[in-house]
Structures are given as structure tokens and as C-alpha cells.
């Protein structure tokens, strides 16, 4: 029926204890419910102890796209389920929804808050040539090959029919984030602050360590520089915070158009040079502090207000803070890490 791949996205995350066993054991368990084969793409021999076929990453400098391409190429089946190793709340019924939607397409990819969930998606062997061409051209963003294949975006409404809170798409990086996601921290605001703070801490630590020479490095052949990624990360937090602030004042929700936003970002990257490093770091620290302070002050009523609309689906303030903001930061941080490790 399908091949399953569990992509290693950081050594520690896969082995964070969850319900008495590593997160990756939970990922494997769910994939076994819906796939005829489960394999692991990793260059760490430790994963061999899980008893599955271990496939070395063919593109160790290719980021997430390299791992996906490796898994799709190595799988024994035409259709491949790709899952990151840091998603403790995967659900078989969500996978079945994606599998059903994959008929007639080369890939079925969830789209939440305007963003593709590329590490929780179904790909077919037909995607492999386009993936390899993108990697050869230095285009490391997973979505860079999408224009060359038939991608079916699976929207939030359809996903919420089986997973109302979209918990299947929650990824964690530390035990603290896992505790927050599992509801171990009590109040909803406290869980959000804990999750945001953990991601912000990683962002600031990574960008603080960037040297002036690294600041102008390109994240991929057609992408932004490290400095511009950091600048856009800060401005994105400012924009997303404004959606929340407007929602609190009962203003109409912000209508998010992914294609329009992508076009504006591309235009900005082509016309503006690298931002000043010191000024960008100061801006980022300020936006991070304002964002954390705002979320900490939210009431339960505030969290339930609609802050943005993507397609035909409204996202609550809580979803913007817990999903859109976190994904935004992690996507930019992933691009920066790729540039620094290349």
C-alpha cells in the first residue's frame, strides 16, 4: 500500500522520552498502522537498534529535502509517507486522509496557516527526478520542486474533520516543549509561552553566533542571505503579533494569501540588500520580547478569537501563536542552519 519513512531531524529530538519510550518509537508505531514498510533515513548507527532498515542520507548537505529524496528513492513502494522523528502525536486517521487524497497526484501535502507541512506528507516516486534536480541546482527548500510535480494541498477543514486540534502536526525539540504540548504545564497561556520561549531561545542563540562573513551567505542558490532570513524572521513576528493585537480589539481577522505574501517576499529579497547585522539582532530581540509578553497576557477568551483567515478557514489566536509563529521561526532557522553547515 505505501512505504513509510521516518526522517531524522536532529539526534536528540528522536530520543526524547514520551510515555516511557522515545518519540521515534511512537512515530514508528503509527506508521506501521498505515504502511507496509517503515525505514529510517539517518547517518547515525544508533538508529539501527530500532530494528528497521536504516538508509544513509544520500544528500547530507541537502537538508530536509535531501532526506526526503533519499527515503523516496529507497522505499520499496510507489507511495511514500514521510514523517519527521519529532512528532509525538501522529495519527493513523490523518495519514489515511492524506493517502486517500493522494490518488491522481504526485504528492499530497497538508497546508496549515498558509504553510505546507512537508515533513508530514505523502510523496510518490514520480517526485524523485524533480527533487534531485532541485538539490543539484542548490535549491534546498522542500517546496522548491513543487512547481514541477502535481501537488495536492490538503486543507485544514479536511484535516480537522479527523484531528480537530491538528495535534498530529505538533513537533517538539526539547522535553519542556513536549510537556507543554502534552498539557503538563497547566494554563493554556503558560503552555504557549513555554513553547514560544524555547523556539525563540534557539533562534537568538543561533543568530547571535553568526559571524559578519556568514551574514551574507546564501541559504540556497535562489534563496535569501542569512541576514535577510533573520530580518524577515523578526518582521514576521511583528506582523503575526499585529494579527493577535487586532483580534483582541475585535477587528476583522487578517486574510492571509500565501501566493501574494510569497511574491512580496521575493520582490523584497531582489531589491533590498543585506540588512545591518547589529540593527537586525536588536530588532529580533525586541520583537521576540514583545511577542512573549503579549502571549503571556492573553486570556482564555483572547485565545479563542479568530486572528487570521487562510483560504476558507479561520485560525484562532491560540493557533497563530502555537502553530503559525512557531513554524515561521523554525522554517527560517532551518534555512539559516543549512547555509551555515554547507
N, C-alpha and C positions, 0 to 999 in steps of 0.2 A: 504493500500500500504506500509506504513512504519511508524515506530514510531520515534519521534524526541526527542532528549534530549539536553538541554542547561546546560552545566556543569559550575558551579560557580568556577572560578579560581581567587578568591580574591574579597573581598567585594566592594572595591572602583571601580574596573575596570568596573563592570557591570553597574554602575550608572553614569559613565562619560557621560555628555550631548553630544549628537550627533544629529544635525539637530533638536534641540529643545526637544529631549527626550532621555532617557538613551540608551546606546548602546544595552543593553539586549532587549529593545523593538524592535530594528531593527533586532536582531538575531531571535526573536520570529516571527516577520513578515515574514521573508524569509522562515523559517522552515515550517510555516503554508501553504506556497505555494506548498510544496512538501511532506508533511507528514500528516497523518490522526490524529495524536496525538502529542502534544508537552508537555513535562513535564520538571520540573526543579529539579536537584539534588542539595540540599543545606541544611545546618543545621541552616540557618538564617531565622527566621519567616518573615522578611521583604519581602522576595520574594513572599509571599502569596498574596501581594497586586497586583501582576500581573495577578491574576485570573486563573492560571494554576495549575495543580496537582503538589504539592510540595512533593518530596520524600526525606526523611532524608538519608544522606550518611551512608550506612551500614559499610563502612570501613574508618572512619575518619582519620586513620593514614596511609591509603593506597595511598595517593597522587592522581594523575590524574587517575591511573589505578583503584583505589578504586571507584572513582566517575563514571567511565565508566561502571564498573561491576554493580554498583548499578542501573544505568539507564537502561542497557541492561536487567537486571533481572526484573525491574519494568515495562518496556514497555509492552503494550498490543499487540504489533505486533512482528512478527518474525524478521523483518529487522529494525534496529535502526540507525538513523542518529545522530551522536554525534558531537556537536559543542561547543566550548568554548564561554564564555559570552563576550569576549573582541575582537570580530572580526566584526567590523562595516561594512565591505564591502562584506559580504556573498552574493552569487548569486544563484538563483534558477537553472540556467542552469548548473552551476558547480555541484550542487547536483544531477541533473538529469543524468549527465555524470557518476558520481560515482555509482548511483543506477543501471544504465544500465550495468556497468562493474562488479557489484556485483553478477550477475547471475552465478551460478555454483561455487561460492566462499563463504567462511565463513566471509570474510572481504574484503572490497575494500578501500585501503588507498593510498592517494596521496603520491608521492615520489618526492621531490624537492631538488635539490642540494645534492642528496645522502641521505637526511633525510626524514623519514616518518612523515607526518603531522597527527599524531594520534588523535588530537583534532579537526579534520575536516574530518571525515571518516564514513564509513558505516560498522556496525558490525551486525552479526546475533546472535540469541540465542545459536547457536552451539558454540560460543566462550566462553560462560559463564563458563563452567566447567574448561577450561584452565586458564581463568582469575582468578578464585577463587583458583585454585591450585598454581598459581604464587604468589598470595597475601599470602596464607597460608605458603609458603616457604620463605617469606620475600623478594621476587623479585618484586620491585615496579616499575621498568621501564615498560612503556606500552608495548614496543616491546618484553618483556620477554616471553610472551605467544605465540608469533607469530610462533615459530617452531612447535607448537602443533596443529595448525589450518591451513586451506587453505587461505592464504593471497594473494590477487591480488594487486600488486603495480600498481598504475595508474600514468603514466609518464607525464613529463612536456609538451611534444609535444601535447598530447591529451588534457591536461588541458588548454594550451594556445589557442587551437582552439576556446574555448568559453570565455576565460579570458586571453587575450594576456599579460597583465602585472602581472598576478597572484595576483591581489589585494585581491581576496577573502581570501587569506591566511595571510593577514596582521593582526597582533594582536597589541593592544596598551595597555599601562599601566598607562599613565597619559594624561591629557588634552593636554599637549605640544606635546606628541607623536602623538596624534590624529590630531592635527593641521598640523604637519609635513606630516603625511600620506595623509591628505586630500589636501595637496598642499598649505597650508596657509602661508608657510614660504618663498615663493619666489623661489630662485635658487635651483636647484637640489642638489648641494653640501651642501647647508645650511640645507636642509631637512634631508639629510643623517647624517650630523654631529649632528643635534639635536636628531635624533633617537638613534644613537650610544652612544652619551654622556649620555642620560637618562638611557640606559641599563648599561653602564659602571659605572655610579654613584651608581646604585643599587648593582652591583656586588662588588664594592670596599667597600661600606658600610657594606654589609653582611659579607664579608670575614674578614674585619678589626675587626669585633665583635666576631670572633671565638676564643675561649679560647684554650690554649695548650691541654687541655684534650679532647676538641671537635675535634681538628685537626686530630686525629687518629680514630675517629668514622667511622664505615662503613655506606655508603649511602644505601645499602641494602645487603642482605645476600651474594650475589655473586658479589657485586659491589666494586668500589674503595672507599678509605677513603675520608673524607672531604678534607684533604691536597692534595691528588692526584688529586681530581676533580679540585681544584684551580690551581694546577700546569699544568694540561692538558688544562685548560681554557686559561692560559697565552700562552702556546706553540701553541695552536690552533690559537690564534690571530696572533702570529708571522708567522705561516705557511700561513694563509689566506692573510696576508699583503704581503707576498712574491709573491703570485699569482698576486696580483694587480700591484706590482712593476715590475714584469716581463712583464705583459701585456702593461704597459706604454712604455717599451723598445722594443715593438713589438716582444717579444719572443713568442714561441708557448704556447698555453694555457695549464694549468696544467690538467692532466687527472685524475679525482677523481674516485677511485674504492672503494666503500663503504665497501665491504667484506674484501678487503685487509687491509684497514685502521682499521677496527674493530679488525681484527686478530692481527695487530701490537700493538694496544692499549691494548688488552687482555694480550699479551705477556709481555708488559712493566709493567702492573699492577701486574703480577705474579712474576716478577723477581726483581723489584725495591721496596725498602721500602718507607715510607712516606718522602716526601721532607722536607727540613728545612723550618719552618714556616716563619721566618723573610726574608729569601732569596726569598721564593716564593712570598711573598707580594711585595717585591721590584721589582721582575721580572714582576709581574702582573701590577703594576702601570706603569712601564716603557713601557710595550707592549701596554697598554691602551692609554698612551700619544702619542706614535709613530703612533698608528692606527688612532687616531683622527686627528693628524697633517697631515697624509698622505691624508686622505679623504678630509680634508678642502682644500688641494692644488689641487685637481683634477679638470680638465677642463671638459666641456661637451663632448669633443672628447674622453677624457680618460674614462669617464663613459660608453661610448658605446663600448669600446674594449671588446673582449672576454677574460676573465680571467681564466675560468675553463671549463672543459667538463665533464659531468656526463652522462654515458650511451651514447646516441647519441645526446644529447642536450648541446649546449654551453651556459654558463651563462656570462652575461656582468659584467664588474667591478661594475656597479651600483647594480646589483642583488647580487653579492657576499657581498658587503658592507651592503645592506639593508635587505638581507634575510639570507645568509649563516652565516655571522658573528653574527647577532642578535640571530638567532636560536641556534648557538653554545653556546653563553653565557647564554642564558635563559635555555637551557637544563641542563647545568652543575649547574647553580644556583638553579634550581628546585630540583636537586638531593641533593645538599647541604642543602637546606631548609628542605627537607624531613628527612635527618639524624638528623638535629638539633631539629626538632619538635617531633621526635619519642620518 
